[in-house]
Amino acid sequence: MGLEVFNTQFSMTTPFVSKFNTHLPDIKEALEGKDDLRQNRKLYKKIYRYYKDLGVIFSGDNHTDYETLLDYIYEDIA
């Protein structure tokens, strides 16, 4: 994943960026593989619920759902 998006200002504020703006450093680390969002259960649940409310269907498998979540986050901030 090309994460150069984090080195510049966001050119377009998406609803995701607006909603989770204060958590972007933690989210960046998760996308870079330096951290796992599941360690911050409160944040992970908020993000999970955000995408579930948008209609994303999760499989129920912890690993697969986490990877799916990261893919959606990446698409929303790239």
N, CA, C and O atoms as a printed pandas DataFrame, in Angstrom:
     atom_number atom_name residue_name chain_id  residue_number  x_coord  y_coord  z_coord
0              1         N          MET        A               1    0.831   -1.180    0.000
1              2        CA          MET        A               1    0.000    0.000    0.000
2              3         C          MET        A               1    0.876    1.243    0.000
3              4         O          MET        A               1    1.810    1.343    0.795
4              5         N          GLY        A               2    0.587    2.178   -0.872
5              6        CA          GLY        A               2    1.316    3.432   -0.876
6              7         C          GLY        A               2    0.723    4.387    0.136
7              8         O          GLY        A               2   -0.380    4.898   -0.056
8              9         N          LEU        A               3    1.454    4.631    1.216
9             10        CA          LEU        A               3    0.917    5.460    2.279
10            11         C          LEU        A               3    1.448    6.879    2.248
11            12         O          LEU        A               3    1.423    7.575    3.263
12            13         N          GLU        A               4    1.926    7.310    1.096
13            14        CA          GLU        A               4    2.427    8.667    0.977
14            15         C          GLU        A               4    1.331    9.697    1.242
15            16         O          GLU        A               4    1.626   10.874    1.449
16            17         N          VAL        A               5    0.095    9.272    1.237
17            18        CA          VAL        A               5   -1.020   10.168    1.523
18            19         C          VAL        A               5   -0.876   10.794    2.914
19            20         O          VAL        A               5   -1.367   11.899    3.146
20            21         N          PHE        A               6   -0.217   10.108    3.825
21            22        CA          PHE        A               6   -0.068   10.622    5.177
22            23         C          PHE        A               6    1.010   11.693    5.259
23            24         O          PHE        A               6    1.053   12.439    6.238
24            25         N          ASN        A               7    1.870   11.789    4.274
25            26        CA          ASN        A               7    2.939   12.772    4.300
26            27         C          ASN        A               7    2.489   14.136    3.805
27            28         O          ASN        A               7    3.235   15.112    3.890
28            29         N          THR        A               8    1.271   14.203    3.289
29            30        CA          THR        A               8    0.738   15.465    2.802
30            31         C          THR        A               8   -0.592   15.729    3.489
31            32         O          THR        A               8   -1.141   14.856    4.162
32            33         N          GLN        A               9   -1.091   16.913    3.316
33            34        CA          GLN        A               9   -2.407   17.256    3.848
34            35         C          GLN        A               9   -3.454   16.524    3.024
35            36         O          GLN        A               9   -3.269   16.344    1.820
36            37         N          PHE        A              10   -4.540   16.100    3.638
37            38        CA          PHE        A              10   -5.598   15.444    2.898
38            39         C          PHE        A              10   -6.193   16.437    1.921
39            40         O          PHE        A              10   -6.615   17.524    2.316
40            41         N          SER        A              11   -6.232   16.073    0.648
41            42        CA          SER        A              11   -6.733   16.987   -0.368
42            43         C          SER        A              11   -8.257   17.081   -0.319
43            44         O          SER        A              11   -8.832   18.100   -0.701
44            45         N          MET        A              12   -8.898   16.033    0.143
45            46        CA          MET        A              12  -10.346   16.032    0.226
46            47         C          MET        A              12  -10.741   15.359    1.532
47            48         O          MET        A              12  -10.318   14.238    1.814
48            49         N          THR        A              13  -11.536   16.033    2.311
49            50        CA          THR        A              13  -11.959   15.460    3.573
50            51         C          THR        A              13  -13.152   14.549    3.325
51            52         O          THR        A              13  -14.208   14.996    2.876
52            53         N          THR        A              14  -12.973   13.284    3.618
53            54        CA          THR        A              14  -14.049   12.313    3.477
54            55         C          THR        A              14  -14.811   12.256    4.796
55            56         O          THR        A              14  -14.304   12.712    5.821
56            57         N          PRO        A              15  -16.008   11.708    4.783
57            58        CA          PRO        A              15  -16.734   11.551    6.051
58            59         C          PRO        A              15  -15.929   10.744    7.078
59            60         O          PRO        A              15  -15.979   11.029    8.275
60            61         N          PHE        A              16  -15.191    9.740    6.601
61            62        CA          PHE        A              16  -14.371    8.947    7.524
62            63         C          PHE        A              16  -13.315    9.817    8.189
63            64         O          PHE        A              16  -13.146    9.769    9.408
64            65         N          VAL        A              17  -12.603   10.615    7.393
65            66        CA          VAL        A              17  -11.543   11.477    7.925
66            67         C          VAL        A              17  -12.135   12.476    8.908
67            68         O          VAL        A              17  -11.550   12.732    9.960
68            69         N          SER        A              18  -13.274   13.035    8.577
69            70        CA          SER        A              18  -13.920   13.984    9.478
70            71         C          SER        A              18  -14.303   13.333   10.801
71            72         O          SER        A              18  -14.097   13.909   11.870
72            73         N          LYS        A              19  -14.852   12.148   10.720
73            74        CA          LYS        A              19  -15.338   11.459   11.922
74            75         C          LYS        A              19  -14.192   10.975   12.810
75            76         O          LYS        A              19  -14.297   11.031   14.035
76            77         N          PHE        A              20  -13.109   10.505   12.211
77            78        CA          PHE        A              20  -12.019    9.899   12.982
78            79         C          PHE        A              20  -10.740   10.735   12.939
79            80         O          PHE        A              20   -9.646   10.201   13.119
80            81         N          ASN        A              21  -10.868   12.020   12.707
81            82        CA          ASN        A              21   -9.727   12.912   12.553
82            83         C          ASN        A              21   -8.734   12.822   13.709
83            84         O          ASN        A              21   -7.525   12.798   13.481
84            85         N          THR        A              22   -9.223   12.773   14.930
85            86        CA          THR        A              22   -8.322   12.748   16.092
86            87         C          THR        A              22   -7.584   11.420   16.227
87            88         O          THR        A              22   -6.599   11.331   16.960
88            89         N          HIS        A              23   -8.047   10.395   15.532
89            90        CA          HIS        A              23   -7.436    9.064   15.625
90            91         C          HIS        A              23   -6.562    8.727   14.421
91            92         O          HIS        A              23   -6.065    7.606   14.314
92            93         N          LEU        A              24   -6.368    9.688   13.511
93            94        CA          LEU        A              24   -5.620    9.391   12.291
94            95         C          LEU        A              24   -4.196    8.889   12.538
95            96         O          LEU        A              24   -3.743    8.020   11.794
96            97         N          PRO        A              25   -3.464    9.386   13.542
97            98        CA          PRO        A              25   -2.126    8.811   13.781
98            99         C          PRO        A              25   -2.175    7.307   14.105
99           100         O          PRO        A              25   -1.347    6.539   13.614
100          101         N          ASP        A              26   -3.136    6.895   14.924
101          102        CA          ASP        A              26   -3.281    5.470   15.249
102          103         C          ASP        A              26   -3.694    4.670   14.018
103          104         O          ASP        A              26   -3.208    3.561   13.794
104          105         N          ILE        A              27   -4.579    5.234   13.235
105          106        CA          ILE        A              27   -5.046    4.562   12.019
106          107         C          ILE        A              27   -3.899    4.429   11.026
107          108         O          ILE        A              27   -3.754    3.393   10.377
108          109         N          LYS        A              28   -3.097    5.461   10.907
109          110        CA          LYS        A              28   -1.929    5.417   10.014
110          111         C          LYS        A              28   -1.000    4.269   10.407
111          112         O          LYS        A              28   -0.542    3.514    9.549
112          113         N          GLU        A              29   -0.725    4.142   11.700
113          114        CA          GLU        A              29    0.156    3.065   12.161
114          115         C          GLU        A              29   -0.426    1.696   11.854
115          116         O          GLU        A              29    0.312    0.765   11.529
116          117         N          ALA        A              30   -1.728    1.569   11.955
117          118        CA          ALA        A              30   -2.365    0.287   11.629
118          119         C          ALA        A              30   -2.237   -0.018   10.141
119          120         O          ALA        A              30   -1.947   -1.152    9.761
120          121         N          LEU        A              31   -2.451    0.985    9.304
121          122        CA          LEU        A              31   -2.332    0.770    7.863
122          123         C          LEU        A              31   -0.903    0.441    7.451
123          124         O          LEU        A              31   -0.686   -0.294    6.488
124          125         N          GLU        A              32    0.065    0.978    8.172
125          126        CA          GLU        A              32    1.474    0.693    7.886
126          127         C          GLU        A              32    1.937   -0.621    8.511
127          128         O          GLU        A              32    3.074   -1.042    8.298
128          129         N          GLY        A              33    1.067   -1.266    9.276
129          130        CA          GLY        A              33    1.419   -2.531    9.910
130          131         C          GLY        A              33    2.233   -2.385   11.175
131          132         O          GLY        A              33    2.765   -3.372   11.683
132          133         N          LYS        A              34    2.341   -1.171   11.694
133          134        CA          LYS        A              34    3.125   -0.930   12.907
134          135         C          LYS        A              34    2.310   -1.161   14.172
135          136         O          LYS        A              34    2.873   -1.357   15.250
136          137         N          ASP        A              35    1.001   -1.140   14.044
137          138        CA          ASP        A              35    0.115   -1.296   15.187
138          139         C          ASP        A              35   -1.128   -2.049   14.748
139          140         O          ASP        A              35   -1.382   -2.196   13.553
140          141         N          ASP        A              36   -1.886   -2.516   15.690
141          142        CA          ASP        A              36   -3.115   -3.252   15.418
142          143         C          ASP        A              36   -4.269   -2.490   16.065
143          144         O          ASP        A              36   -4.289   -2.303   17.281
144          145         N          LEU        A              37   -5.218   -2.058   15.260
145          146        CA          LEU        A              37   -6.353   -1.307   15.792
146          147         C          LEU        A              37   -7.135   -2.076   16.841
147          148         O          LEU        A              37   -7.797   -1.475   17.687
148          149         N          ARG        A              38   -7.067   -3.382   16.794
149          150        CA          ARG        A              38   -7.817   -4.192   17.754
150          151         C          ARG        A              38   -7.286   -4.048   19.168
151          152         O          ARG        A              38   -7.953   -4.445   20.124
152          153         N          GLN        A              39   -6.085   -3.482   19.314
153          154        CA          GLN        A              39   -5.558   -3.237   20.657
154          155         C          GLN        A              39   -6.305   -2.099   21.333
155          156         O          GLN        A              39   -6.362   -2.039   22.562
156          157         N          ASN        A              40   -6.871   -1.207   20.554
157          158        CA          ASN        A              40   -7.710   -0.133   21.073
158          159         C          ASN        A              40   -9.153   -0.529   20.764
159          160         O          ASN        A              40   -9.719   -0.109   19.755
160          161         N          ARG        A              41   -9.736   -1.336   21.637
161          162        CA          ARG        A              41  -11.058   -1.922   21.380
162          163         C          ARG        A              41  -12.124   -0.870   21.110
163          164         O          ARG        A              41  -12.979   -1.059   20.244
164          165         N          LYS        A              42  -12.078    0.242   21.850
165          166        CA          LYS        A              42  -13.089    1.274   21.683
166          167         C          LYS        A              42  -13.034    1.875   20.273
167          168         O          LYS        A              42  -14.066    2.022   19.618
168          169         N          LEU        A              43  -11.846    2.214   19.817
169          170        CA          LEU        A              43  -11.685    2.773   18.478
170          171         C          LEU        A              43  -12.050    1.739   17.418
171          172         O          LEU        A              43  -12.751    2.053   16.455
172          173         N          TYR        A              44  -11.576    0.508   17.595
173          174        CA          TYR        A              44  -11.870   -0.552   16.624
174          175         C          TYR        A              44  -13.376   -0.755   16.489
175          176         O          TYR        A              44  -13.890   -0.875   15.377
176          177         N          LYS        A              45  -14.078   -0.794   17.606
177          178        CA          LYS        A              45  -15.528   -0.996   17.566
178          179         C          LYS        A              45  -16.235    0.161   16.874
179          180         O          LYS        A              45  -17.193   -0.050   16.130
180          181         N          LYS        A              46  -15.762    1.399   17.118
181          182        CA          LYS        A              46  -16.369    2.558   16.462
182          183         C          LYS        A              46  -16.187    2.488   14.950
183          184         O          LYS        A              46  -17.120    2.747   14.189
184          185         N          ILE        A              47  -14.979    2.137   14.525
185          186        CA          ILE        A              47  -14.715    2.052   13.087
186          187         C          ILE        A              47  -15.483    0.894   12.474
187          188         O          ILE        A              47  -16.052    1.038   11.392
188          189         N          TYR        A              48  -15.509   -0.240   13.141
189          190        CA          TYR        A              48  -16.251   -1.416   12.674
190          191         C          TYR        A              48  -17.733   -1.062   12.503
191          192         O          TYR        A              48  -18.343   -1.369   11.478
192          193         N          ARG        A              49  -18.293   -0.418   13.515
193          194        CA          ARG        A              49  -19.706   -0.034   13.474
194          195         C          ARG        A              49  -19.970    0.996   12.352
195          196         O          ARG        A              49  -21.008    0.955   11.691
196          197         N          TYR        A              50  -19.027    1.900   12.157
197          198        CA          TYR        A              50  -19.147    2.900   11.092
198          199         C          TYR        A              50  -19.326    2.208    9.740
199          200         O          TYR        A              50  -20.229    2.552    8.978
200          201         N          TYR        A              51  -18.467    1.236    9.445
201          202        CA          TYR        A              51  -18.563    0.546    8.158
202          203         C          TYR        A              51  -19.759   -0.396    8.098
203          204         O          TYR        A              51  -20.377   -0.544    7.043
204          205         N          LYS        A              52  -20.087   -1.026    9.204
205          206        CA          LYS        A              52  -21.253   -1.907    9.225
206          207         C          LYS        A              52  -22.522   -1.102    8.945
207          208         O          LYS        A              52  -23.406   -1.555    8.218
208          209         N          ASP        A              53  -22.601    0.102    9.531
209          210        CA          ASP        A              53  -23.753    0.973    9.290
210          211         C          ASP        A              53  -23.819    1.446    7.836
211          212         O          ASP        A              53  -24.896    1.778    7.339
212          213         N          LEU        A              54  -22.685    1.476    7.163
213          214        CA          LEU        A              54  -22.654    1.840    5.740
214          215         C          LEU        A              54  -23.027    0.668    4.834
215          216         O          LEU        A              54  -23.144    0.830    3.619
216          217         N          GLY        A              55  -23.213   -0.511    5.428
217          218        CA          GLY        A              55  -23.639   -1.662    4.644
218          219         C          GLY        A              55  -22.566   -2.693    4.369
219          220         O          GLY        A              55  -22.806   -3.659    3.644
220          221         N          VAL        A              56  -21.381   -2.502    4.940
221          222        CA          VAL        A              56  -20.320   -3.491    4.756
222          223         C          VAL        A              56  -20.724   -4.762    5.494
223          224         O          VAL        A              56  -21.139   -4.714    6.652
224          225         N          ILE        A              57  -20.601   -5.882    4.824
225          226        CA          ILE        A              57  -20.928   -7.177    5.421
226          227         C          ILE        A              57  -19.626   -7.845    5.829
227          228         O          ILE        A              57  -18.755   -8.099    4.998
228          229         N          PHE        A              58  -19.509   -8.121    7.101
229          230        CA          PHE        A              58  -18.323   -8.781    7.629
230          231         C          PHE        A              58  -18.593  -10.278    7.766
231          232         O          PHE        A              58  -19.734  -10.708    7.931
232          233         N          SER        A              59  -17.519  -11.057    7.695
233          234        CA          SER        A              59  -17.644  -12.514    7.664
234          235         C          SER        A              59  -17.807  -13.141    9.037
235          236         O          SER        A              59  -18.346  -14.240    9.157
236          237         N          GLY        A              60  -17.351  -12.461   10.061
237          238        CA          GLY        A              60  -17.359  -13.048   11.396
238          239         C          GLY        A              60  -16.006  -13.612   11.782
239          240         O          GLY        A              60  -15.774  -13.921   12.951
240          241         N          ASP        A              61  -15.108  -13.749   10.815
241          242        CA          ASP        A              61  -13.746  -14.207   11.081
242          243         C          ASP        A              61  -12.906  -12.988   11.465
243          244         O          ASP        A              61  -12.802  -12.035   10.694
244          245         N          ASN        A              62  -12.317  -13.023   12.643
245          246        CA          ASN        A              62  -11.584  -11.880   13.182
246          247         C          ASN        A              62  -10.504  -11.374   12.232
247          248         O          ASN        A              62  -10.419  -10.172   11.980
248          249         N          HIS        A              63   -9.692  -12.258   11.711
249          250        CA          HIS        A              63   -8.592  -11.850   10.820
250          251         C          HIS        A              63   -9.120  -11.267    9.509
251          252         O          HIS        A              63   -8.668  -10.210    9.068
252          253         N          THR        A              64  -10.060  -11.947    8.902
253          254        CA          THR        A              64  -10.624  -11.491    7.630
254          255         C          THR        A              64  -11.336  -10.149    7.801
255          256         O          THR        A              64  -11.187   -9.252    6.971
256          257         N          ASP        A              65  -12.103  -10.018    8.871
257          258        CA          ASP        A              65  -12.815   -8.766    9.112
258          259         C          ASP        A              65  -11.841   -7.617    9.335
259          260         O          ASP        A              65  -12.092   -6.504    8.873
260          261         N          TYR        A              66  -10.749   -7.860   10.024
261          262        CA          TYR        A              66   -9.757   -6.818   10.258
262          263         C          TYR        A              66   -9.118   -6.379    8.945
263          264         O          TYR        A              66   -8.955   -5.183    8.705
264          265         N          GLU        A              67   -8.760   -7.326    8.106
265          266        CA          GLU        A              67   -8.172   -6.988    6.806
266          267         C          GLU        A              67   -9.179   -6.230    5.930
267          268         O          GLU        A              67   -8.806   -5.289    5.229
268          269         N          THR        A              68  -10.434   -6.633    5.971
269          270        CA          THR        A              68  -11.482   -5.938    5.230
270          271         C          THR        A              68  -11.612   -4.508    5.724
271          272         O          THR        A              68  -11.714   -3.575    4.927
272          273         N          LEU        A              69  -11.609   -4.339    7.029
273          274        CA          LEU        A              69  -11.705   -3.015    7.629
274          275         C          LEU        A              69  -10.541   -2.129    7.183
275          276         O          LEU        A              69  -10.752   -0.973    6.816
276          277         N          LEU        A              70   -9.334   -2.651    7.210
277          278        CA          LEU        A              70   -8.172   -1.881    6.778
278          279         C          LEU        A              70   -8.290   -1.497    5.303
279          280         O          LEU        A              70   -7.917   -0.388    4.920
280          281         N          ASP        A              71   -8.799   -2.393    4.486
281          282        CA          ASP        A              71   -8.985   -2.078    3.058
282          283         C          ASP        A              71   -9.964   -0.911    2.878
283          284         O          ASP        A              71   -9.712   -0.004    2.085
284          285         N          TYR        A              72  -11.071   -0.938    3.611
285          286        CA          TYR        A              72  -12.038    0.149    3.509
286          287         C          TYR        A              72  -11.454    1.462    4.024
287          288         O          TYR        A              72  -11.670    2.514    3.422
288          289         N          ILE        A              73  -10.727    1.408    5.118
289          290        CA          ILE        A              73  -10.105    2.625    5.650
290          291         C          ILE        A              73   -9.146    3.207    4.621
291          292         O          ILE        A              73   -9.165    4.407    4.348
292          293         N          TYR        A              74   -8.316    2.353    4.058
293          294        CA          TYR        A              74   -7.345    2.815    3.063
294          295         C          TYR        A              74   -8.053    3.503    1.900
295          296         O          TYR        A              74   -7.622    4.562    1.443
296          297         N          GLU        A              75   -9.133    2.903    1.426
297          298        CA          GLU        A              75   -9.866    3.491    0.307
298          299         C          GLU        A              75  -10.470    4.851    0.677
299          300         O          GLU        A              75  -10.561    5.746   -0.164
300          301         N          ASP        A              76  -10.872    4.993    1.918
301          302        CA          ASP        A              76  -11.488    6.253    2.349
302          303         C          ASP        A              76  -10.494    7.380    2.577
303          304         O          ASP        A              76  -10.862    8.552    2.506
304          305         N          ILE        A              77   -9.254    7.046    2.847
305          306        CA          ILE        A              77   -8.301    8.125    3.119
306          307         C          ILE        A              77   -7.297    8.336    1.994
307          308         O          ILE        A              77   -6.548    9.313    2.005
308          309         N          ALA        A              78   -7.277    7.435    1.035
309          310        CA          ALA        A              78   -6.317    7.574   -0.073
310          311         C          ALA        A              78   -6.787    8.577   -1.088
311          312         O          ALA        A              78   -6.103    8.817   -2.082
